Amino acid sequence: MKNVIKFTLALFLLAVTSCKKEKTTDDELKEAAAGLNKMTPQILNDGIRLDSVSAGTKMLKYNYTLTEDVKENVTEEEINNFKKEAKEGAINAIKTSADMKDFRDNDVTLKYSYYDKNGKSTADFTVTPSEYKSK
């Protein structure tokens, strides 16, 4: 899971660094999402595929498919454990990565949505500035 988060952050940084500084954060996020979408779908890890990225007001949303899972075959406990681990990894990456300074400085919210191989919503979580800026 850590590799998935690092990979998506690296893709985001690649797209953002090509943006001009005169643009607003929202413009940069939209351009980053468009750039990332040109590289999707992208297999990130065994069983996880990044399908698309969208941007909103100071928000970036990642949409993933868990290519080997069917929601009905996964317990609520497994889903909750997955969400907890994935969210902790995302928060840690944003807090500690020097490359994520622009995220921290611009209070960007990250949303992650996971769907099973049949397209059913399986798990989602949000990382807010207050979460990655807390000590």
C-alpha positions in Angstrom: 0.0 0.0 0.0 2.9 2.4 0.8 4.1 1.9 -2.8 0.7 2.9 -4.2 0.6 6.1 -2.3 4.2 7.0 -3.1 3.5 6.3 -6.8 0.4 8.4 -6.9 2.2 11.2 -5.1 5.1 11.0 -7.6 2.7 11.2 -10.5 1.0 14.2 -9.0 4.3 16.0 -8.4 5.3 15.3 -12.0 2.1 16.9 -13.3 2.2 19.9 -10.9 5.9 20.8 -11.5 5.0 21.4 -15.1 2.5 24.0 -14.1 3.3 27.7 -14.1 3.5 29.5 -10.7 1.0 32.3 -11.8 -1.8 29.7 -11.7 -4.0 29.2 -8.7 -3.8 26.1 -6.7 -7.1 24.9 -8.2 -5.8 25.5 -11.7 -2.7 23.5 -10.9 -4.7 20.7 -9.4 -6.9 20.5 -12.5 -3.9 20.4 -14.8 -2.3 17.7 -12.6 -5.5 15.6 -12.7 -5.6 15.9 -16.5 -1.9 14.9 -16.8 -2.4 11.9 -14.5 -5.5 10.8 -16.4 -3.4 10.6 -19.6 -1.4 7.8 -17.8 -4.5 5.9 -16.5 -5.4 3.2 -16.1 -2.2 2.4 -14.3 -1.6 -0.8 -12.3 0.1 0.4 -9.1 0.4 -2.8 -7.1 -0.9 -6.3 -7.1 -4.6 -5.9 -7.3 -4.8 -2.1 -7.3 -5.3 0.0 -10.4 -5.5 3.8 -10.6 -8.4 4.6 -12.9 -8.8 8.3 -12.8 -8.1 11.5 -10.9 -10.3 14.5 -10.6 -9.8 18.0 -9.1 -12.1 20.4 -7.2 -11.6 23.4 -5.0 -8.4 22.6 -3.2 -9.1 18.9 -3.6 -7.7 16.0 -5.5 -9.6 12.7 -5.8 -8.1 9.4 -6.8 -10.3 6.6 -8.1 -8.9 3.1 -7.8 -10.1 -0.4 -8.6 -9.3 -3.4 -6.4 -9.0 -5.7 -9.4 -9.0 -9.0 -7.5 -11.8 -8.2 -5.0 -15.5 -8.4 -4.9 -17.2 -6.3 -2.3 -19.5 -9.1 -1.1 -16.4 -11.3 -0.4 -14.7 -8.8 1.8 -15.7 -8.4 5.4 -16.4 -5.0 7.0 -13.4 -5.6 9.3 -11.1 -6.1 6.3 -12.4 -3.0 4.7 -11.9 -1.0 7.8 -8.4 -2.3 8.3 -7.6 -1.5 4.7 -8.9 2.1 5.0 -7.0 2.6 8.3 -3.7 1.4 6.8 -4.1 3.3 3.6 -5.1 6.5 5.3 -2.2 6.3 7.8 0.2 5.7 4.8 -1.2 8.7 2.9 -1.0 11.0 5.9 2.5 10.0 6.7 3.6 10.5 3.0 2.1 13.9 2.9 3.6 14.9 6.3 7.1 13.7 5.6 7.7 14.2 1.9 9.6 17.3 1.0 8.0 17.1 -2.5 4.6 17.5 -0.8 5.3 20.9 0.6 3.0 22.6 -1.9 0.1 20.3 -0.7 0.8 21.3 2.9 1.3 25.0 2.1 -1.9 25.2 0.0 -4.2 23.1 2.3 -5.1 20.5 -0.4 -7.6 17.8 0.6 -7.1 14.3 -0.8 -9.9 11.9 -1.4 -9.4 8.2 -2.2 -12.2 6.0 -3.5 -11.8 2.3 -4.1 -14.2 0.1 -6.2 -14.3 -3.6 -6.5 -13.7 -5.4 -9.8 -17.4 -5.1 -10.6 -17.4 -1.3 -10.1 -19.1 -1.4 -6.6 -17.9 1.2 -4.1 -15.9 -0.7 -1.6 -13.9 1.8 0.5 -13.2 5.5 0.6 -11.5 8.0 2.9 -10.4 11.6 2.9 -7.2 13.2 4.2 -7.7 16.8 5.2 -5.1 19.5 5.9 -5.8 19.3 9.7 -4.9 15.6 9.6 -1.6 16.0 7.8 -0.6 19.2 9.6 -1.2 17.8 13.1 1.8 16.7 15.1 
